Each structure stands twice: as structure tokens, then as C-alpha cells.
Amino acid sequence: MSILRKQMIIPGHTGLFFSALALITTAIFTAAPGYAATVVVPEPTAIQVPSPNFSNRNFGTTIDSIVLHTTEGSTSSALNWLQNPASQVSAHYIISPNGTLYQMVDLDKKAWHATYYNSRSIGIEMAGFANQADTWNAFNLNKLIDVIAWLVHTYDIPLEHPTGDAYDYPNDTFNAPGIVNHSQVQPWNKGDPGPFFPMDSVLAAVEERLTPILVGDYNGNGEVDAADYTLWVDNFGDTVEPFADADGNGDGYVGISDYTVWADNFGNTAALSSGAFPVPEPSVLALLGLGGLAILGRVRPSA
């Protein structure tokens, strides 16, 4: 988490401001009994390229896994092949080397990508080759992380990579939830996504993406406390990108109105990156009374 550039110049109001600060801080830390955290995970935007190769999922089957593939060819050739009814194959998603995401099958339907694993899984094809290290780059891996994070969050898929393959299970039938390689489901004829795929790094990045962020937790220690407010005050009056750190109202400038938003929502939950602040419950500034609000009204950031 980046910390705002340190600027705080309020000529002639230093003592007055910190008197208000003490009053505000006392009210806040008395009023906020506990702080829960939530995660906002947006659905990645995909170009729709429908495939005719799909069917209904088996009745009562829970989606509990994601199967990763490589196309062993280009993006265009994979799109063409998976759209061809004669191929009898498909996937829910294809991700190109530049990170473009294509969706070919609705997620409530069964794509034909991993034989007996189809009904329980979502199939993702990565354009490229299992035995080529340069298949993987920042663009396609970041998009894959976005997609996995959203799927794990939406379908409650375990964020884990099971060990072994079909040969380790009865009847040579792999049976484990999580993030699965195609080669684990069909080890007799498949080797994708291959030895160069950075599974551990991808799972770690997804886990980080899904880690809850507390509103106002500017120092990133997992708690909203006086230290976070100190950071906010130290950076009061600085200019930042909309919704960055303390820019609560998203006008591109950090001012007293942003603190009003921050204070009203202290202890509420939202993702800092979303720029979305929920309706306060309760309003902390209401605890200041008219006198406290009068003090705040006299404090103005420098030009």
C-alpha cells in the first residue's frame, strides 16, 4: 500500500486543528467497537466468443475446481477450433499472451475440456505451449490471477493445488478440489499447463488479492487505529489520484471533507481500491456535537 506524499501546512490553525483532532479521535475510538473486513472482487471483463460445444452440468454437482490448460497453439487457432462443432471441445475461458480474456461457455454450463472433470470444474485455456517457458508473462498471468480470484471468491473454490494425479486414485480417476492441472486429470496423454507454469506464485498472488482490507488501514497492519489517523493527518492537504488512500470523496484532493467521509465510515467495511464508502452506521461526527463541528468548520487546508 502506498503512503501519500507527506504534506501538512495549515498556517495559523495548528493548535486549533489539533484541538479538533483530539476531540475527533476521542469520539472515534470511543464509538467504534470493532472492525470487520470484506473483499470486493470484480468479475473480469471478457470478450464473448460463444462455442456450441457445451452441455448442462450434472444435476446437483458443485463447482469446486478450476482446470488449467495450454492451447498448444495461437489464440486465434484455439478460438477457431473451440468454436468448431466438429472439434467436440471447448473451455469456459481463453487468455491470450497479451492478457485478453475470451469467454466461450457460460459458467453454469459444462464446457468440454477435461473429460470426467467437466461437470465439477471451470476450464481455462492459456494460449501458448506447455513446454515453452515464454508462454508465461506478466500480462497473461495477471489476467489469470484476476479470473481465478473472482472464481474462487464467487464459487468458494478452495485456493489450493492438490497433489498427485489420476494414477494415485482408485480407477485412475482424479478426485480433488482446487486449482488443478489438466495433466493431473489425464496424466496418460496430457502435460499442460507444463513445468514452467508458476503455480505457487499464482496462488500466492490470488491469496493476496483476496486478503481483506480495512477501511482506513493506511499502514496495512490489519487494524484501524490511531496510527492510521496519524498517517492521514500527516498527509492532509496533499494531492493524490482519485480514490487513492485518503481521497475519500474521489475529487483528486485530500481535504477536510475527505476526513468527514473517513470518520463517518471508521469501522465500516469496504475495499480501499473500490473508492466506495458505505452509509455510516453510526455517524461518528455526530458525536462531536455543534461545538466540535464549529471547530471543524474553521479549519481550512492551505491553497
PAMIRO-545529 format. One line per 3 residues: their letters; for each residue x, y, z of N, C-alpha, C. Coordinates in steps of 0.1 Angstrom, whole numbers, plus 5000, padded with zeros to 4 digits. Example, Ala and Ser with C-alpha at 12.3 -4.5 7.8 and 13.67 -1.06 7.14 Angstrom:
2
AS) 5132,4943,5078,5123,4955,5078,5132,4967,5078 ~ 5128,4978,5071,5137,4989,5071,5129,5000,5079;
REM end
This chain:
303
MSI) 5009,4988,5000,5000,5000,5000,5009,5012,5000 ~ 5007,5021,4991,5015,5033,4990,5010,5043,5000 ~ 5019,5051,5006,5016,5061,5016,5017,5075,5008;
LRK) 5008,5084,5011,5007,5096,5004,5020,5104,5007 ~ 5023,5113,4998,5035,5122,5000,5032,5131,5012 ~ 5042,5133,5020,5040,5139,5033,5039,5154,5032;
QMI) 5027,5160,5034,5025,5174,5033,5014,5178,5043 ~ 5016,5187,5052,5006,5192,5060,5009,5206,5064 ~ 5003,5216,5058,5006,5230,5061,4992,5237,5063;
IPG) 4989,5241,5075,4977,5248,5078,4981,5260,5086 ~ 4986,5271,5080,4991,5283,5087,4980,5289,5096 ~ 4985,5291,5108,4976,5298,5118,4965,5290,5124;
HTG) 4965,5277,5121,4955,5268,5126,4960,5256,5133 ~ 4973,5255,5135,4979,5243,5141,4973,5239,5154 ~ 4973,5248,5164,4967,5245,5177,4952,5242,5176;
LFF) 4945,5250,5168,4931,5248,5166,4928,5234,5160 ~ 4936,5231,5150,4934,5218,5143,4936,5206,5152 ~ 4947,5207,5160,4949,5195,5168,4940,5195,5180;
SAL) 4934,5206,5184,4924,5205,5194,4912,5198,5189 ~ 4908,5201,5176,4897,5193,5169,4901,5179,5168 ~ 4914,5177,5164,4919,5163,5162,4917,5155,5175;
ALI) 4920,5161,5186,4919,5153,5199,4905,5150,5201 ~ 4896,5159,5199,4882,5157,5201,4876,5146,5192 ~ 4880,5147,5179,4876,5138,5169,4881,5124,5173;
TTA) 4894,5123,5176,4900,5110,5178,4893,5103,5190 ~ 4891,5111,5201,4884,5106,5213,4870,5100,5209 ~ 4863,5108,5201,4849,5103,5197,4850,5091,5189;
IFT) 4860,5090,5180,4861,5079,5171,4864,5066,5178 ~ 4874,5067,5186,4879,5054,5193,4870,5050,5204 ~ 4861,5059,5208,4851,5055,5218,4839,5049,5211;
AAP) 4836,5054,5199,4824,5050,5192,4825,5037,5184 ~ 4837,5034,5179,4839,5022,5170,4842,5010,5178 ~ 4833,5000,5180,4835,4989,5189,4843,4978,5183;
GYA) 4843,4977,5169,4851,4966,5163,4851,4968,5148 ~ 4860,4961,5141,4862,4964,5127,4863,4951,5119 ~ 4853,4948,5111,4853,4937,5102,4858,4941,5089;
ATV) 4863,4931,5081,4868,4934,5068,4861,4926,5057 ~ 4859,4932,5046,4853,4925,5034,4862,4926,5022 ~ 4860,4918,5012,4868,4919,5000,4858,4921,4988;
VVP) 4862,4930,4980,4854,4933,4967,4863,4928,4956 ~ 4857,4918,4949,4865,4911,4938,4856,4913,4925 ~ 4860,4922,4916,4851,4924,4904,4853,4913,4894;
EPT) 4842,4910,4887,4843,4900,4876,4851,4906,4865 ~ 4861,4898,4860,4869,4903,4849,4861,4905,4836 ~ 4863,4915,4829,4856,4917,4816,4862,4908,4806;
AIQ) 4853,4901,4799,4857,4892,4789,4850,4895,4775 ~ 4857,4892,4764,4851,4892,4751,4843,4879,4749 ~ 4830,4881,4745,4822,4869,4744,4824,4863,4730;
VPS) 4829,4850,4730,4830,4843,4717,4824,4829,4719 ~ 4811,4828,4718,4803,4816,4721,4808,4804,4714 ~ 4809,4793,4721,4812,4780,4715,4799,4771,4715;
PNF) 4796,4763,4705,4784,4755,4705,4787,4742,4713 ~ 4799,4740,4718,4803,4728,4724,4801,4729,4739 ~ 4790,4726,4744,4787,4726,4759,4775,4718,4761;
SNR) 4772,4715,4774,4760,4708,4778,4757,4712,4793 ~ 4746,4707,4798,4743,4710,4812,4752,4703,4822 ~ 4755,4709,4833,4762,4703,4843,4754,4692,4849;
NFG) 4760,4682,4855,4753,4671,4861,4745,4677,4873 ~ 4732,4672,4874,4724,4678,4885,4730,4676,4899 ~ 4730,4687,4906,4735,4686,4920,4750,4687,4921;
TTI) 4757,4688,4910,4772,4689,4911,4776,4703,4915 ~ 4785,4704,4925,4791,4717,4929,4803,4720,4922 ~ 4805,4732,4917,4817,4737,4911,4827,4738,4922;
DSI) 4838,4730,4922,4848,4730,4932,4862,4730,4927 ~ 4864,4732,4914,4877,4732,4909,4878,4740,4896 ~ 4891,4744,4893,4894,4751,4881,4905,4743,4874;
VLH) 4903,4739,4862,4913,4732,4854,4921,4741,4845 ~ 4934,4741,4846,4942,4749,4837,4948,4741,4826 ~ 4948,4748,4814,4952,4741,4802,4962,4751,4794;
TTE) 4969,4746,4785,4976,4754,4774,4970,4749,4761 ~ 4969,4759,4752,4962,4756,4739,4971,4748,4729 ~ 4984,4749,4731,4994,4743,4722,4992,4749,4708;
GST) 4989,4761,4708,4988,4769,4695,4985,4783,4698 ~ 4981,4791,4688,4979,4805,4690,4965,4808,4695 ~ 4962,4820,4699,4949,4824,4704,4938,4822,4693;
SSA) 4941,4827,4681,4932,4826,4670,4929,4812,4666 ~ 4939,4803,4666,4936,4789,4662,4928,4782,4673 ~ 4930,4786,4686,4923,4780,4696,4908,4784,4696;
LNW) 4906,4797,4694,4892,4802,4693,4885,4795,4681 ~ 4891,4794,4670,4885,4788,4658,4882,4773,4661 ~ 4891,4766,4667,4889,4752,4670,4878,4749,4680;
LQN) 4878,4757,4691,4868,4756,4701,4854,4761,4697 ~ 4853,4768,4686,4840,4772,4680,4835,4762,4670 ~ 4844,4753,4666,4840,4743,4656,4832,4731,4662;
PAS) 4820,4729,4658,4812,4718,4663,4819,4705,4662 ~ 4827,4703,4651,4833,4690,4648,4844,4687,4659 ~ 4849,4698,4665,4860,4695,4675,4856,4688,4687;
QVS) 4843,4691,4691,4837,4685,4703,4845,4688,4716 ~ 4852,4700,4716,4859,4705,4727,4856,4720,4729 ~ 4858,4724,4741,4856,4739,4745,4862,4742,4758;
AHY) 4862,4754,4762,4866,4758,4775,4858,4770,4779 ~ 4857,4773,4792,4849,4785,4796,4857,4798,4792 ~ 4870,4798,4794,4878,4809,4791,4890,4806,4782;
IIS) 4895,4816,4774,4908,4815,4768,4915,4829,4772 ~ 4927,4828,4776,4935,4840,4779,4947,4841,4769 ~ 4948,4852,4762,4958,4854,4752,4971,4858,4758;
PNG) 4982,4857,4751,4995,4862,4757,4995,4876,4761 ~ 4987,4885,4755,4987,4899,4759,4976,4901,4770 ~ 4970,4891,4775,4961,4892,4787,4947,4894,4783;
TLY) 4943,4894,4770,4929,4895,4766,4922,4882,4770 ~ 4910,4885,4776,4902,4874,4781,4890,4871,4772 ~ 4888,4859,4768,4877,4855,4760,4868,4845,4768;
QMV) 4855,4846,4768,4846,4837,4774,4839,4829,4763 ~ 4839,4816,4763,4833,4808,4753,4821,4800,4757 ~ 4820,4797,4770,4809,4790,4776,4804,4796,4789;
DLD) 4791,4797,4791,4786,4803,4803,4790,4794,4815 ~ 4792,4800,4826,4798,4792,4837,4788,4782,4843 ~ 4775,4785,4841,4765,4775,4846,4764,4763,4837;
KKA) 4771,4763,4826,4771,4752,4817,4784,4744,4818 ~ 4784,4732,4812,4796,4723,4813,4804,4725,4799 ~ 4816,4730,4800,4825,4731,4789,4832,4717,4787;
WHA) 4836,4714,4775,4842,4701,4773,4857,4702,4772 ~ 4863,4701,4783,4878,4704,4783,4886,4694,4791 ~ 4879,4686,4800,4887,4677,4809,4879,4664,4812;
TYY) 4873,4659,4802,4866,4646,4803,4857,4645,4816 ~ 4861,4636,4825,4852,4633,4836,4852,4644,4847 ~ 4861,4654,4845,4862,4666,4854,4853,4677,4850;
NSR) 4847,4676,4838,4840,4688,4832,4829,4693,4841 ~ 4821,4684,4847,4809,4689,4854,4812,4697,4867 ~ 4823,4693,4873,4826,4700,4886,4836,4711,4884;
SIG) 4840,4714,4872,4851,4724,4870,4848,4735,4861 ~ 4857,4745,4861,4857,4756,4851,4870,4755,4844 ~ 4870,4755,4831,4882,4753,4823,4887,4766,4817;
IEM) 4900,4768,4819,4907,4780,4815,4919,4775,4805 ~ 4918,4780,4793,4929,4777,4783,4938,4789,4783 ~ 4951,4787,4784,4961,4797,4783,4967,4795,4769;
AGF) 4967,4805,4760,4972,4804,4747,4987,4803,4748 ~ 4993,4792,4743,5007,4790,4743,5010,4775,4744 ~ 5022,4772,4749,5027,4759,4748,5033,4754,4762;
ANQ) 5029,4742,4766,5033,4737,4779,5048,4736,4781 ~ 5055,4733,4771,5069,4731,4772,5078,4743,4768 ~ 5072,4755,4767,5079,4767,4764,5078,4777,4776;
ADT) 5089,4781,4782,5089,4790,4793,5083,4804,4789 ~ 5085,4808,4777,5080,4821,4773,5065,4822,4771 ~ 5058,4811,4773,5043,4811,4773,5038,4820,4784;
WNA) 5046,4822,4795,5041,4829,4807,5047,4843,4807 ~ 5039,4853,4810,5044,4866,4811,5035,4874,4820 ~ 5038,4886,4823,5031,4894,4833,5016,4897,4828;
FNL) 5014,4898,4815,5001,4901,4810,4991,4889,4812 ~ 4995,4877,4807,4985,4866,4808,4984,4861,4823 ~ 4995,4862,4830,4995,4857,4844,4986,4866,4853;
NKL) 4987,4879,4851,4979,4889,4858,4964,4887,4855 ~ 4961,4884,4843,4947,4882,4839,4942,4869,4845 ~ 4951,4859,4845,4947,4846,4851,4945,4848,4866;
IDV) 4953,4855,4872,4951,4858,4887,4938,4865,4889 ~ 4934,4875,4881,4921,4881,4882,4910,4871,4881 ~ 4911,4862,4871,4900,4853,4868,4899,4843,4880;
IAW) 4910,4837,4884,4910,4828,4895,4905,4834,4908 ~ 4909,4846,4911,4904,4853,4923,4889,4855,4923 ~ 4884,4859,4911,4869,4861,4911,4862,4847,4912;
LVH) 4867,4837,4905,4860,4824,4906,4861,4818,4920 ~ 4873,4819,4926,4874,4814,4940,4865,4821,4949 ~ 4864,4834,4948,4855,4842,4956,4841,4839,4954;
TYD) 4837,4838,4941,4823,4836,4937,4818,4822,4940 ~ 4826,4812,4937,4821,4798,4939,4827,4791,4951 ~ 4834,4798,4959,4840,4792,4971,4849,4780,4968;
IPL) 4857,4781,4957,4866,4770,4953,4878,4771,4962 ~ 4883,4760,4967,4895,4760,4976,4907,4766,4969 ~ 4913,4775,4975,4925,4781,4969,4937,4772,4973;
EHP) 4938,4761,4966,4949,4751,4969,4952,4743,4956 ~ 4964,4738,4955,4967,4730,4944,4969,4716,4949 ~ 4960,4707,4946,4961,4693,4952,4973,4686,4946;
TGD) 4978,4676,4953,4990,4669,4948,4985,4656,4941 ~ 4994,4650,4934,4992,4637,4928,4984,4639,4915 ~ 4981,4627,4909,4973,4628,4896,4964,4615,4896;
AYD) 4957,4613,4885,4947,4602,4884,4953,4589,4888 ~ 4965,4586,4885,4971,4573,4889,4972,4571,4904 ~ 4971,4581,4912,4971,4580,4926,4957,4577,4932;
YPN) 4947,4576,4924,4933,4575,4929,4927,4562,4923 ~ 4917,4557,4930,4910,4545,4925,4905,4547,4911 ~ 4906,4536,4903,4901,4536,4889,4908,4547,4881;
DTF) 4920,4552,4885,4927,4562,4877,4918,4574,4875 ~ 4910,4578,4885,4901,4589,4884,4905,4599,4895 ~ 4911,4610,4890,4915,4621,4899,4902,4626,4907;
NAP) 4904,4630,4919,4892,4634,4927,4897,4644,4938 ~ 4899,4656,4935,4903,4666,4944,4899,4680,4940 ~ 4894,4688,4949,4890,4702,4945,4902,4711,4945;
GIV) 4900,4723,4940,4911,4733,4940,4915,4737,4926 ~ 4927,4742,4925,4933,4746,4912,4941,4735,4906 ~ 4936,4729,4895,4941,4716,4891,4947,4718,4877;
NHS) 4958,4710,4875,4964,4710,4861,4957,4699,4853 ~ 4956,4702,4840,4950,4692,4831,4957,4679,4832 ~ 4970,4680,4834,4978,4668,4834,4975,4659,4847;
QVQ) 4969,4665,4857,4965,4657,4868,4953,4648,4865 ~ 4944,4654,4857,4932,4647,4854,4934,4636,4843 ~ 4943,4639,4834,4946,4629,4823,4961,4628,4821;
PWN) 4968,4622,4831,4982,4621,4830,4987,4612,4819 ~ 4978,4603,4814,4983,4594,4803,4984,4601,4789 ~ 4978,4613,4787,4980,4619,4774,4981,4634,4775;
KGD) 4981,4640,4787,4982,4655,4788,4993,4659,4797 ~ 4999,4670,4793,5011,4675,4801,5009,4690,4805 ~ 4998,4696,4802,4996,4710,4804,4990,4713,4818;
PGP) 4993,4725,4823,5000,4736,4817,5015,4736,4817 ~ 5021,4725,4821,5035,4723,4819,5044,4727,4831 ~ 5057,4723,4829,5067,4725,4840,5071,4740,4843;
FFP) 5068,4749,4834,5072,4763,4835,5061,4771,4841 ~ 5049,4766,4843,5038,4773,4849,5041,4776,4864 ~ 5040,4789,4868,5044,4792,4882,5032,4791,4891;
MDS) 5028,4779,4894,5016,4777,4902,5017,4783,4916 ~ 5028,4782,4923,5029,4787,4936,5028,4802,4936 ~ 5034,4809,4926,5034,4823,4926,5020,4828,4923;
VLA) 5013,4821,4914,4999,4825,4910,4990,4823,4922 ~ 4991,4812,4930,4982,4810,4941,4985,4821,4952 ~ 4998,4824,4954,5001,4835,4964,4995,4848,4960;
AVE) 4996,4851,4947,4990,4864,4942,4975,4864,4943 ~ 4969,4853,4941,4954,4852,4943,4951,4854,4958 ~ 4958,4848,4966,4956,4849,4981,4957,4863,4985;
ERL) 4967,4870,4980,4969,4884,4983,4957,4893,4978 ~ 4953,4889,4966,4942,4897,4960,4929,4895,4969 ~ 4928,4884,4975,4916,4881,4983,4917,4885,4998;
TPI) 4928,4890,5002,4930,4894,5016,4922,4906,5019 ~ 4914,4906,5030,4906,4917,5033,4914,4930,5036 ~ 4909,4941,5032,4915,4954,5036,4905,4962,5044;
LVG) 4909,4967,5055,4901,4975,5064,4901,4989,5059 ~ 4889,4995,5058,4888,5009,5055,4896,5017,5065 ~ 4905,5026,5060,4913,5034,5069,4925,5028,5074;
DYN) 4928,5015,5070,4940,5009,5075,4952,5013,5066 ~ 4956,5025,5068,4966,5031,5059,4980,5025,5061 ~ 4983,5020,5073,4997,5014,5075,4997,4999,5072;
GNG) 4985,4994,5069,4984,4980,5064,4988,4970,5074 ~ 4985,4973,5087,4988,4963,5098,4976,4955,5102 ~ 4965,4956,5094,4953,4948,5097,4944,4954,5108;
EVD) 4947,4966,5113,4939,4972,5123,4937,4987,5119 ~ 4926,4992,5123,4923,5007,5121,4924,5013,5135 ~ 4934,5021,5136,4937,5027,5150,4943,5041,5148;
AAD) 4948,5046,5159,4953,5060,5160,4965,5062,5150 ~ 4973,5051,5148,4985,5052,5139,4980,5055,5125 ~ 4969,5049,5121,4963,5052,5107,4959,5066,5106;
YTL) 4952,5071,5117,4948,5085,5117,4960,5095,5116 ~ 4971,5091,5123,4983,5099,5122,4988,5100,5108 ~ 4988,5089,5101,4992,5090,5087,4983,5099,5079;
WVD) 4970,5098,5082,4960,5106,5074,4963,5121,5077 ~ 4966,5124,5089,4968,5138,5092,4981,5143,5086 ~ 4992,5135,5087,5005,5139,5081,5004,5142,5066;
NFG) 4994,5135,5060,4993,5137,5045,4981,5146,5041 ~ 4975,5153,5051,4964,5161,5049,4968,5173,5040 ~ 4960,5175,5029,4963,5186,5020,4971,5182,5008;
DTV) 4976,5170,5007,4983,5166,4996,4974,5162,4984 ~ 4979,5162,4972,4971,5159,4961,4974,5144,4956 ~ 4963,5137,4954,4965,5123,4950,4955,5119,4939;
EPF) 4957,5107,4934,4948,5102,4924,4934,5100,4930 ~ 4923,5101,4923,4910,5098,4929,4910,5084,4935 ~ 4904,5084,4947,4902,5072,4954,4915,5066,4960;
ADA) 4926,5073,4959,4939,5068,4964,4940,5071,4979 ~ 4942,5061,4987,4944,5063,5001,4934,5072,5007 ~ 4937,5084,5011,4928,5092,5019,4918,5101,5011;
DGN) 4918,5100,4998,4909,5108,4990,4895,5102,4990 ~ 4889,5103,5001,4876,5096,5004,4865,5100,4994 ~ 4864,5113,4990,4853,5116,4981,4857,5116,4967;
GDG) 4869,5112,4964,4873,5110,4950,4874,5122,4941 ~ 4877,5134,4947,4879,5146,4939,4893,5149,4935 ~ 4902,5140,4938,4916,5142,4935,4924,5150,4944;
YVG) 4918,5154,4956,4925,5163,4966,4921,5158,4979 ~ 4931,5157,4988,4928,5153,5002,4925,5165,5011 ~ 4913,5166,5016,4910,5178,5024,4901,5173,5036;
ISD) 4896,5183,5043,4888,5180,5055,4875,5173,5051 ~ 4870,5175,5039,4858,5167,5035,4861,5153,5034 ~ 4873,5149,5030,4877,5135,5030,4878,5129,5044;
YTV) 4882,5137,5054,4882,5132,5067,4868,5129,5072 ~ 4859,5138,5068,4845,5136,5072,4840,5122,5067 ~ 4844,5119,5055,4840,5106,5049,4847,5095,5057;
WAD) 4860,5096,5059,4868,5086,5066,4862,5084,5080 ~ 4859,5095,5087,4855,5094,5101,4841,5087,5101 ~ 4832,5091,5092,4818,5086,5092,4819,5071,5090;
NFG) 4829,5066,5083,4829,5052,5079,4839,5044,5087 ~ 4845,5051,5097,4855,5044,5105,4849,5031,5111 ~ 4855,5020,5109,4849,5008,5114,4840,5001,5104;
NTA) 4836,5008,5094,4828,5001,5084,4837,4993,5074 ~ 4831,4986,5065,4839,4977,5056,4837,4981,5042 ~ 4849,4981,5035,4849,4983,5020,4863,4981,5016;
ALS) 4865,4979,5003,4879,4978,4998,4884,4992,4994 ~ 4896,4995,4999,4901,5008,4996,4902,5011,4981 ~ 4905,5001,4974,4907,5003,4959,4894,5006,4952;
SGA) 4883,5003,4958,4870,5004,4952,4865,5019,4952 ~ 4871,5027,4961,4866,5041,4963,4852,5042,4968 ~ 4846,5031,4972,4832,5031,4977,4831,5031,4992;
FPV) 4824,5041,4997,4823,5042,5011,4808,5040,5015 ~ 4805,5031,5024,4791,5028,5027,4785,5039,5036 ~ 4772,5039,5037,4765,5049,5046,4769,5046,5060;
PEP) 4774,5056,5067,4779,5054,5081,4768,5048,5090 ~ 4773,5040,5099,4764,5034,5109,4772,5031,5122 ~ 4772,5039,5132,4766,5052,5132,4775,5063,5127;
SVL) 4770,5076,5125,4779,5087,5121,4787,5091,5133 ~ 4800,5090,5131,4809,5094,5142,4810,5108,5145 ~ 4809,5117,5134,4810,5131,5136,4798,5136,5144;
ALL) 4787,5128,5144,4775,5133,5152,4779,5133,5167 ~ 4789,5125,5170,4793,5125,5185,4800,5138,5189 ~ 4805,5146,5179,4812,5158,5182,4803,5169,5188;
GLG) 4791,5169,5184,4782,5180,5188,4784,5192,5180 ~ 4776,5203,5182,4777,5215,5175,4791,5222,5177 ~ 4796,5221,5189,4809,5228,5192,4820,5222,5184;
GLA) 4820,5209,5183,4831,5202,5175,4830,5205,5160 ~ 4817,5205,5155,4815,5209,5141,4819,5223,5138 ~ 4817,5232,5148,4821,5246,5146,4836,5247,5145;
ILG) 4843,5239,5153,4858,5239,5152,4862,5234,5138 ~ 4856,5223,5134,4860,5218,5121,4857,5228,5110 ~ 4846,5235,5111,4843,5245,5101,4853,5256,5099;
RVR) 4860,5259,5110,4870,5270,5109,4884,5265,5103 ~ 4886,5252,5102,4898,5247,5097,4898,5246,5082 ~ 4907,5252,5075,4908,5252,5061,4922,5247,5056;
PSA) 4923,5238,5046,4936,5235,5041,4942,5247,5034 ~ 4955,5247,5033,4962,5258,5026,4960,5257,5011 ~ 4961,5267,5004,4960,5267,4989,4972,5261,4983;
REM end
